[in-house]
Amino acid sequence: MSKLMSERGLHPGYVQARFYKASQPFWLTEDWYRCFDAAVTACQSSGSTLNYTLGDPSFPDKYLLVNHPELLAVSLSWEMVQADANGSVHVPQCFFAVACKRDAHNRLLSDTLRLVGNGHAIRWQAPDPGTWCVYVFQQYHDYRHTGGKPINFLDRRITNSWLTLENQGYVSRFSQHFGQTIKGVFFDLEGCYGYKLAWSDDLAQDYARQKGVDIRLRMPLLIEKDVEGLWAKARWDWFDVLSRLYVDCLLSPLDQWCTSRGMYMTCHFWEERLFKQAVMTGDFMRAQRACSMPGTDALFRTIHNPRYFRETQSVCEFEGRPMMCEALGIAGWHMTPIDMKKAANDAVRFGITHLILHGVDSSPKLEKVSYPPDFYHVNPYWRYFEVYSDFVRRSSFVNDHGQLDAQVLLMCPMDSVWALIGDDYFDRSLVDHGDINCATDVPMRHGSDIQAIDQVYTQAIDDLSAARVDHLIADGHYLKQMTLQAGALRHGQFVFTTVVLPPMKMLSLELARKLLALARSGGRVIALGALPDSSTQHGEGDASMIQCMDDLKRSAGFTTATDGLRELLSSGCDGLEPCVELETDTFDLSATRRKVGDRNYIWLVNQTGQQHHFVLKIKGVCGKATIWDCMDGTHRPVHRLSQDQDVCRVGLTLEPFEAYWLVFDPAQLSEPAGQGASESREVVATLDGDWQLHVDAADQPDRAQHQLAAPPWLLDGKSSKLLASWLDWDLKQFSGFVDYRMQIHIDTVCGDEVLDLGQVKHMAELWVNQQRVGMKLWPPFTFDVGQYLLSGNNHIHIKVGNLILNAVTQYPSYNWKWFNEPTDEQLDAGLFGPVCLRR
């Protein structure tokens, strides 16, 4: 298996055990290690790499808690008991209890919070008249809806236990391969610090050390607001300490273990929504910083959604690290090579350097593949997979160098989300983790506020990306590191002149003053909604924060855009300039720009099915312009249309679904300005007659449990027909290849001829006069054939392949689960043409 993957240009990636219901243990047994050893040996001989996976899906908690019951996850439940008319309260046996007085409006008075119970049942008497209540907290174990992980990830004792369980076997058997054939470890845990009000002794100790107060005195403020506004700070403090501890207990030690052995650690978390990030990972960007190779999970077709990537990309850019993406898991058997190409195009656009395809399954039974598709040998496009591998390898290589040329900074509003999470979210009896996708799924007072913040934040990412405005996202950690110089925020080589603020509730006073200074010194601050009225230092209603925000509103560099960024972007607002501008053919061009030394690298993407000729205007570039074609690794010069000071105009063409790097090198002289060469080819022959057709049973993909569902007339190869859909030839459940053959006569060969196959579903390989010309997995299905043609008769042989999807329909009880059953359009395949020879 590893050998075959290496032959297709794939590093076999990360071995993962999928034995959810195995009756006999296999993971981490001697049989497991023997299999892994064979794979490592195969990869070593081929010069490829093979890594292993920690965590999901074998979940070491099944094994860890047997010997370490002390690591069972703990959460806190509570009940609130009102004092009677005499100020007396019966406090039951509990983990701890906290009393608090209420004002005339029934609001908590935080300066009256006090511990009143810890263990045995007592009767407590209020110290003075008024309305008093007692919050009684109990410990419980509930992990049913935390992804099946009952381990306490907030307990520092977990580190050595986990490392010993998961890594000891690899160390004793494969340590000589660490940093060589085994380059890294994938910690596939998604992120889950605990359930609701997660608890550990380490959490209490860290809170006291970092915040200078007993965490127990702040717990009621996670559930209920107080008059003084301390609730906002208390909630922020809780998430701050908890997320630091989560990283310190688990992620940092695992990464340090890997890096000390010459390996990296990559991981991914719940990235898609701010609320999900907060309640599962705590601090998403902090968790990413703990990994030597931060990563993002792109299930289904989410690889096209910039919201899933910008935060991880920002961490990688600021830290100078590579970026991983596990892509196309559960994309479905319906996925076509065009879908794969479009996914790769956007993966590069979002800065990914390490693309992990999900996945290659060892099961020969298609109905047992847990998260289709399966990219392995039963799939027809596996035969040509090196085309895809080489494209991804070449194109993502540039992302491993230099930095994104971004001057716009979007502020991550996680501080505000932390401050607004509370009350009923923490109630054990209400909505479970597994049912939560966004803040409005919870009957929580500020759920709609969190959702509104997330929507505006997400829309800003979408709008900036669609407008081709390169940008990064900063949390408080990065904004704190930045220095203000000459009307810009600087971080290393990054210079940000514009900061975009989503609606915010809370910010630190230090950062608020830095934003004010930016707006006063020539920079631009754009607010998309409410400005914060709470600080991380003092909580809600902080007078210093309110005054700072009032001053910001009056600053020359401040702009309000409560309707979003689109109007500003369409009007050419200063500080929101795109990396490139289209002058003609205003199609949906995607682009991003990197600086590598003095060179400018611009990634241009056409995700449409049409060819586009266009004129591009690019600022701040000079020197020789070259297209780096990542399909074949060639470079070709680009002629400028004009050069006006630092603005360059070039005429370019992008074929359907094409993407390439446009590179400007100031160290090389540019071509003289003028019209670029235009290519126009005439049709010199059409292949519109009958084709000899054959399904060669000996030249098909490996079959799983499905049949070679082809009719006898195609298997004997003696029939000829005009081009038509395979559905018309009784190939609806067939998965594999059909051979098309035809003779054409050419009087004169010039050597520059191109054979255009027209429409193909879904891949094609071409021979001319028994000489292999090449293969294509996506349009345009054109081949340079001049060197293979002869004057006179020529034999054309085209092999066309479809999808494994068709074979899956042979299973009458197949559970399509996440997908609808395929339509005839999705099952359709064939060579449709028109096929013609151009010169």
PyMOL commands that set and color helices and strands:
alter all, ss='L'
color gray80, all
select helices_A, chain A and resi 2-7+30-46+61-67+69-71+158-177+201-211+215-217+219-223+230-259+274-280+284-289+302-304+306-308+310-319+337-349+366-368+380-400+414-420+423-426+433-435+439-441+447-466+476-481+509-520+543-553+566-570+712-715+726-729+786-788+805-808+824-827
alter helices_A, ss='H'
color red, helices_A
select strands_A, chain A and resi 13-15+50-55+74-82+88-91+94-102+108-119+122-125+131-140+184-190+198-199+264-269+293-298+324-327+354-357+403-404+408-411+471-474+483-485+488-491+494-496+498-501+506-507+524-527+534-535+539-540+558-560+581-582+589-596+599-606+612-619+624-628+635-637+640-644+647-654+659-665+683-686+691-694+719-721+737-746+754-756+759-761+763-768+771-776+782-784+792-801+830-833+836-838
alter strands_A, ss='S'
color yellow, strands_A
deselect
rebuild
show_as cartoon
